[in-house]
């Protein structure tokens, strides 16, 4: 190879390197939406329904006080051909578990439709999520609490859910009507 060809090849390689690095770097926000799993979350299954990245949030001081409320987050995935509905969530460690829309939204009964071959995210505190109301005891982060999820058709499953700190970011799910724009460099 001639010296001039070597220089041109080196320049082309050097110029393409940053472009390749840019496109191969995962977008952190999109990664949290696509795969909400954390090292301190749990997954479970009942029938064709899967609970993914299920966790309970604890405050920064890592302790939940009796009488307080806290978020219970999960993603529901239906691998079946028939829709189902989450109709109740309970734990002996709280007076009740309710639905909440956003941080200031009104409490409501647990009613979450899970479409056939669909996914419903209950991962974002600013959106629709579950909330444990009136904890009966003080709970420290790092502990597992049993929580029972009851579905209309699939039945019930009890999951030992990890109490996690607020340290990791939570992101809003992408609406199917407005998909995320592709990342550009």
C-alpha positions, 0 to 999 in steps of 0.5 A: 500500500502506498503511504498516501493510501495509508494516510487516507485510510487512517483519516477515514478510520479516525473520522468514523470512530466517533460516529460509531461510538455515538450510535453505539452508546445507549440512551440512559433514559430510553434504557430505563423505559425499555428495561425498568429492571433494577438490581433491587427489584423483583419479577413474578408471573401468574398465568400469562401475566408478568410483574416486572421490576417490582419495588417499593420506594424508601425515602433518602434516610432509608426508613419508612415510618409507620403511618406514612405512605410510599410508592409501589412500582411495577410493570405489567406484561401480558403474554397471552391472547386475552386481556386481564385486569389487576383488581386488587393489591394488598400487604399486611404491612399497610392499611391498603394499596391504592391507585394514584395518578401523579404525586397529588392525584386522588386515591382510587381503587386498584383497577388496571386493564392489561391488554392482550400482548400488551404492557402497562407501566406503573413505574413513574411517580408522576403518572399512574402508580400504586401506593401503599397507604398508612404503613403499619410499622417502620420499614427500613430500606433493604427489607423484603415485604410480601405483597399480593397482586390479584388479577381478574382472570389469572388469579393471585400471586404473592411477591416478596418486594424489595424496599429500595432507596430513591437513589436511581432515577425513574422515568416516564414511560413513552406514550404509544401515540408519541414515540421517542425521537431517535437519538442523534449525535 
